[in-house]
Amino acid sequence: MKQGQSGFTLVELAVALVIVGIVGGISITAYTSIMRSTHAMQAVGDLYAVRAAAYMNYGDSSQWPADLPVGIPPAELVSRLPAGFEFVRRDYRLDWDNWVGQPHAPGDPRSLVLVGVSVVTTDPKLLDTIQSLLSRGYVIRTGPTKATLRIIGPGGL
């Protein structure tokens, strides 16, 4: 730059933009990771809430609710769930599963669960994070987009 002129050279601007881009990339990655962890913790809390409601229902009626489609809560559990509880969230949906009496092929992960509540999502990293937060013995990947928290298995509770 000549004496008496003020401003930035093209090289200085390019370097500043590269630095801003690197910092932005790192912060976006960190933000995505934090949000995924937050959604996973919310999903785990939801799974535990449904499991607690199912145990209370079973204690009163000695029956597990019937299997229902994804996103639909069993009517027997609705009054036992927190007020405003939803089976459909922005990043995942819950699925009540009752596979009692339904035979599955040997090696099918569903053969390890008789009654459970599942998280269904298109984000496999979210499922991985959920599994990392729960005990491996109680959560089973029952499909490419589904992880199931076992409520009762072949050996009992």
Backbone as numpy.savetxt, mean C-alpha at the origin, in Angstrom:
# Nx Ny Nz CAx CAy CAz Cx Cy Cz
34.58 38.87 -19.94 33.73 40.03 -19.94 34.63 41.26 -19.94
34.22 42.28 -20.68 35.00 43.52 -20.75 34.79 44.34 -19.50
35.80 45.21 -19.22 35.70 46.11 -18.07 34.49 47.03 -18.24
33.77 47.20 -17.15 32.66 48.12 -17.18 31.33 47.48 -17.55
31.34 46.25 -18.08 30.09 45.57 -18.41 29.65 44.70 -17.23
28.36 44.68 -17.00 27.86 43.83 -15.93 26.95 42.77 -16.54
26.79 41.66 -15.81 25.94 40.57 -16.28 26.68 39.25 -16.20
26.02 38.21 -16.70 26.59 36.88 -16.64 26.94 36.42 -18.05
27.98 35.60 -18.14 28.32 35.02 -19.43 27.44 33.79 -19.66
27.42 33.32 -20.88 26.63 32.14 -21.22 27.12 30.92 -20.44
28.40 30.79 -20.24 28.96 29.66 -19.50 28.50 29.71 -18.04
28.53 30.89 -17.44 28.08 31.03 -16.04 26.60 30.67 -15.91
25.79 31.10 -16.86 24.36 30.75 -16.83 24.15 29.25 -17.00
24.92 28.63 -17.89 24.81 27.18 -18.12 25.18 26.41 -16.86
26.26 26.82 -16.21 26.69 26.15 -14.98 25.61 26.29 -13.91
25.04 27.47 -13.76 23.98 27.70 -12.77 22.76 26.82 -13.06
22.39 26.71 -14.34 21.24 25.88 -14.70 21.52 24.40 -14.44
22.72 23.94 -14.69 23.08 22.54 -14.42 22.98 22.27 -12.92
23.48 23.19 -12.10 23.42 23.01 -10.64 21.97 22.99 -10.17
21.16 23.90 -10.68 19.73 23.93 -10.31 19.05 22.63 -10.75
19.38 22.13 -11.91 18.82 20.87 -12.39 19.19 19.69 -11.52
20.44 19.62 -11.09 20.88 18.53 -10.22 20.16 18.58 -8.87
20.11 19.76 -8.29 19.42 19.92 -7.00 17.93 19.59 -7.16
17.32 20.02 -8.24 15.92 19.71 -8.49 15.68 18.22 -8.65
16.55 17.55 -9.38 16.42 16.10 -9.56 16.53 15.34 -8.25
17.47 15.75 -7.42 17.63 15.10 -6.11 16.41 15.35 -5.24
15.91 16.57 -5.24 14.77 16.88 -4.37 13.49 16.20 -4.85
13.29 16.07 -6.14 12.11 15.39 -6.67 12.16 13.91 -6.30
13.33 13.29 -6.41 13.48 11.89 -6.04 13.20 11.70 -4.56
13.73 12.58 -3.72 13.50 12.48 -2.28 12.02 12.69 -1.96
11.39 13.65 -2.61 9.96 13.91 -2.38 9.12 12.69 -2.76
9.42 12.08 -3.90 8.69 10.90 -4.34 8.83 9.77 -3.33
10.02 9.58 -2.82 10.27 8.53 -1.84 9.51 8.81 -0.54
9.50 10.04 -0.09 8.78 10.41 1.13 7.28 10.19 0.94
6.75 10.59 -0.20 5.32 10.41 -0.45 4.95 8.93 -0.53
5.80 8.11 -1.15 5.53 6.67 -1.24 5.54 6.07 0.16
6.48 6.48 0.99 6.52 5.97 2.37 5.28 6.40 3.15
4.84 7.62 2.94 3.64 8.11 3.62 2.41 7.31 3.20
2.27 7.05 1.91 1.13 6.27 1.43 1.21 4.83 1.93
2.42 4.29 2.00 2.58 2.92 2.51 2.19 2.84 3.98
2.58 3.84 4.77 2.20 3.85 6.19 0.69 3.98 6.35
0.06 4.79 5.50 -1.39 4.92 5.55 -2.04 3.58 5.19
-1.51 2.89 4.18 -2.05 1.59 3.78 -1.91 0.57 4.90
-0.76 0.56 5.56 -0.56 -0.37 6.68 -1.57 -0.08 7.79
-1.77 1.18 8.11 -2.77 1.55 9.10 -4.17 1.10 8.71
-4.49 1.25 7.43 -5.79 0.80 6.92 -5.93 -0.72 7.04
-4.87 -1.45 6.70 -4.91 -2.91 6.80 -5.15 -3.33 8.25
-4.44 -2.71 9.18 -4.62 -3.04 10.60 -6.01 -2.69 11.09
-6.58 -1.58 10.61 -7.93 -1.20 11.02 -8.95 -2.23 10.54
-8.81 -2.69 9.31 -9.73 -3.69 8.78 -9.54 -5.02 9.52
-8.29 -5.37 9.80 -8.03 -6.62 10.53 -8.67 -6.57 11.92
-8.51 -5.45 12.62 -9.11 -5.31 13.96 -10.64 -5.42 13.87
-11.24 -4.77 12.89 -12.70 -4.84 12.71 -13.13 -6.28 12.41
-12.34 -7.00 11.62 -12.67 -8.39 11.29 -12.60 -9.27 12.54
-11.58 -9.08 13.37 -11.47 -9.87 14.60 -12.65 -9.56 15.54
-13.03 -8.29 15.66 -14.18 -7.94 16.51 -15.45 -8.59 15.97
-15.63 -8.55 14.65 -16.80 -9.16 14.04 -16.80 -10.67 14.28
-15.65 -11.30 14.10 -15.57 -12.75 14.30 -15.84 -13.10 15.76
-15.35 -12.28 16.68 -15.60 -12.53 18.10 -17.08 -12.48 18.44
-17.82 -11.63 17.75 -19.26 -11.50 18.01 -20.10 -12.53 17.26
-19.71 -12.85 16.03 -20.58 -13.69 15.19 -20.00 -15.06 14.85
-18.72 -15.28 15.13 -18.03 -16.53 14.77 -18.04 -16.78 13.27
-18.11 -15.71 12.48 -18.10 -15.84 11.02 -17.24 -14.74 10.42
-16.62 -15.06 9.30 -15.86 -14.07 8.54 -16.77 -13.57 7.42
-16.73 -12.29 7.09 -17.53 -11.80 5.96 -17.16 -12.50 4.66
-18.11 -12.58 3.76 -17.88 -13.21 2.45 -16.93 -12.36 1.61
-16.31 -13.00 0.64 -15.40 -12.32 -0.29 -16.17 -11.28 -1.10
-15.53 -10.12 -1.30 -16.16 -9.04 -2.05 -15.19 -8.49 -3.09
-15.71 -7.78 -4.10 -14.84 -7.16 -5.10 -13.95 -6.08 -4.47
-12.89 -5.74 -5.18 -11.95 -4.72 -4.73 -12.67 -3.40 -4.51
-12.37 -2.76 -3.37 -12.91 -1.44 -3.08 -14.22 -1.43 -2.33
-14.82 -2.61 -2.10 -16.11 -2.67 -1.41 -15.90 -3.26 -0.01
-16.23 -2.49 1.04 -16.06 -3.01 2.40 -17.20 -3.96 2.77
-16.90 -5.01 3.53 -17.97 -5.89 4.01 -18.92 -5.12 4.92
-20.20 -5.29 4.73 -21.20 -4.58 5.53 -21.03 -4.88 7.02
-20.58 -6.10 7.34 -20.41 -6.50 8.74 -19.31 -5.70 9.43
-18.38 -5.15 8.65 -17.24 -4.45 9.25 -17.41 -2.93 9.29
-18.31 -2.39 8.50 -18.43 -0.94 8.35 -18.62 -0.24 9.70
-19.49 -0.77 10.55 -19.74 -0.11 11.84 -18.56 -0.24 12.80
-17.64 -1.15 12.51 -16.48 -1.37 13.38 -15.23 -0.62 12.89
-15.34 0.00 11.74 -14.21 0.76 11.18 -14.31 2.22 11.63
-13.18 2.94 11.63 -13.22 4.36 12.01 -14.19 5.16 11.13
-14.75 6.21 11.67 -15.67 7.06 10.91 -14.98 7.60 9.67
-15.64 7.55 8.55 -15.08 8.07 7.30 -14.07 7.15 6.63
-13.92 5.93 7.13 -12.94 4.99 6.56 -13.34 4.62 5.14
-12.36 4.58 4.25 -12.63 4.28 2.83 -11.77 3.12 2.35
-12.34 2.29 1.51 -11.61 1.19 0.89 -10.93 1.63 -0.41
-11.26 2.81 -0.90 -10.66 3.33 -2.13 -9.89 4.61 -1.80
-8.59 4.57 -2.03 -7.73 5.73 -1.80 -7.14 6.14 -3.15
-6.45 7.27 -3.16 -5.88 7.77 -4.41 -4.85 6.81 -5.00
-4.00 6.23 -4.16 -2.89 5.41 -4.66 -3.10 3.91 -4.53
-4.16 3.50 -3.86 -4.42 2.07 -3.68 -5.88 1.85 -3.32
-6.27 0.59 -3.42 -7.61 0.18 -3.01 -7.46 -1.03 -2.09
-8.38 -1.19 -1.17 -8.37 -2.36 -0.30 -9.33 -3.41 -0.85
-9.01 -4.66 -0.56 -9.82 -5.78 -1.04 -10.00 -6.77 0.10
-11.24 -7.03 0.48 -11.52 -8.04 1.49 -11.52 -9.40 0.79
-10.71 -10.32 1.30 -10.58 -11.65 0.69 -10.99 -12.73 1.67
-11.90 -13.59 1.26 -12.29 -14.76 2.03 -12.20 -15.95 1.08
-11.10 -16.69 1.20 -10.86 -17.82 0.32 -11.12 -19.15 1.01
-11.89 -19.14 2.10 -12.21 -20.37 2.81 -12.98 -21.28 1.85
-12.52 -22.51 1.72 -13.19 -23.48 0.85 -12.84 -23.35 -0.62
-11.98 -22.41 -0.98 -11.58 -22.27 -2.38 -10.20 -22.89 -2.56
-10.12 -24.01 -3.28 -8.82 -24.66 -3.46 -7.91 -23.86 -4.41
-6.65 -23.80 -4.06 -5.66 -23.14 -4.91 -4.55 -24.14 -5.22
-3.95 -23.99 -6.37 -2.89 -24.89 -6.79 -1.72 -24.83 -5.81
-1.00 -25.95 -5.65 0.19 -25.92 -4.79 1.17 -24.84 -5.26
1.68 -24.09 -4.33 2.60 -23.01 -4.66 1.93 -21.68 -4.91
0.61 -21.68 -5.09 -0.13 -20.43 -5.26 -0.06 -19.68 -3.93
0.38 -18.42 -3.92 0.51 -17.71 -2.64 -0.81 -17.58 -1.89
-1.94 -17.64 -2.60 -3.23 -17.54 -1.93 -3.52 -18.77 -1.07
-2.79 -19.88 -1.28 -3.00 -21.07 -0.45 -2.52 -20.85 0.98
-1.75 -19.79 1.23 -1.26 -19.47 2.57 -2.21 -18.57 3.34
-3.29 -18.14 2.68 -4.25 -17.21 3.29 -5.65 -17.78 3.12
-6.39 -17.84 4.21 -7.80 -18.21 4.10 -8.67 -16.96 4.14
-8.34 -16.04 5.05 -9.04 -14.77 5.15 -7.98 -13.69 5.29
-8.15 -12.61 4.54 -7.17 -11.53 4.60 -7.74 -10.25 4.02
-6.95 -9.21 4.14 -7.30 -7.93 3.53 -6.09 -7.53 2.69
-6.35 -7.09 1.47 -5.29 -6.82 0.51 -5.22 -5.36 0.12
-4.02 -4.97 -0.30 -3.80 -3.67 -0.92 -3.59 -3.95 -2.40
-4.33 -3.25 -3.24 -4.21 -3.39 -4.68 -3.77 -2.04 -5.24
-2.66 -2.06 -5.98 -2.13 -0.82 -6.56 -1.37 -1.13 -7.83
-1.22 -0.14 -8.68 -0.44 -0.31 -9.90 1.03 0.08 -9.66
1.35 0.50 -8.45 2.71 0.93 -8.11 3.43 -0.20 -7.37
4.28 -0.98 -8.06 4.97 -2.09 -7.38 5.91 -1.62 -6.28
6.45 -0.41 -6.40 7.32 0.10 -5.34 6.53 0.38 -4.07
5.27 0.80 -4.22 4.42 1.00 -3.05 4.19 -0.34 -2.34
3.93 -1.40 -3.11 3.75 -2.72 -2.50 5.02 -3.17 -1.79
6.18 -2.92 -2.41 7.45 -3.28 -1.77 7.62 -2.54 -0.44
7.27 -1.26 -0.42 7.40 -0.46 0.79 6.44 -0.97 1.86
5.21 -1.31 1.47 4.24 -1.85 2.41 4.76 -3.15 3.01
5.29 -4.03 2.15 5.84 -5.29 2.63 7.01 -5.08 3.57
7.82 -4.06 3.32 8.96 -3.80 4.19 8.51 -3.30 5.57
7.33 -2.69 5.65 6.81 -2.19 6.92 6.11 -3.27 7.74
5.68 -4.32 7.09 4.96 -5.40 7.76 5.86 -6.62 7.91
5.52 -7.47 8.85 6.25 -8.71 9.03 6.08 -9.59 7.79
7.16 -10.12 7.28 7.09 -10.95 6.07 6.19 -12.17 6.23
6.02 -12.64 7.45 5.19 -13.81 7.67 3.72 -13.55 7.55
3.32 -12.29 7.66 1.89 -11.98 7.66 1.42 -11.29 6.40
2.32 -10.77 5.59 1.91 -10.15 4.34 2.51 -10.96 3.20
1.65 -11.30 2.24 2.05 -12.18 1.15 1.68 -11.51 -0.16
2.60 -11.51 -1.11 2.32 -10.97 -2.44 1.47 -12.00 -3.17
0.18 -11.73 -3.31 -0.74 -12.68 -3.93 -1.00 -12.37 -5.40
-0.30 -11.41 -5.94 -0.41 -11.06 -7.34 0.56 -9.95 -7.66
0.74 -9.64 -8.93 1.71 -8.59 -9.28 1.31 -7.20 -8.79
0.02 -7.00 -8.54 -0.45 -5.69 -8.08 -1.14 -5.78 -6.72
-0.91 -6.90 -6.01 -1.67 -7.15 -4.78 -0.81 -7.78 -3.70
-0.88 -7.22 -2.49 -0.25 -7.80 -1.31 -1.34 -7.99 -0.26
-1.36 -9.16 0.37 -2.43 -9.52 1.28 -1.90 -9.69 2.70
-2.56 -9.03 3.64 -2.28 -9.20 5.06 -3.13 -10.38 5.52
-2.47 -11.44 5.97 -3.17 -12.63 6.40 -3.87 -12.37 7.74
-5.16 -12.67 7.79 -5.92 -12.58 9.03 -6.01 -13.98 9.64
-6.30 -14.96 8.79 -6.28 -16.35 9.23 -5.72 -17.20 8.09
-4.83 -18.10 8.43 -4.22 -18.98 7.45 -4.63 -20.41 7.69
-4.07 -21.34 6.93 -4.44 -22.76 7.07 -4.22 -23.30 8.49
-3.24 -22.74 9.21 -2.96 -23.22 10.56 -3.74 -22.47 11.65
-4.61 -21.58 11.26 -5.37 -20.80 12.24 -4.96 -19.35 12.23
-5.26 -18.66 13.33 -4.98 -17.21 13.41 -3.50 -16.91 13.34
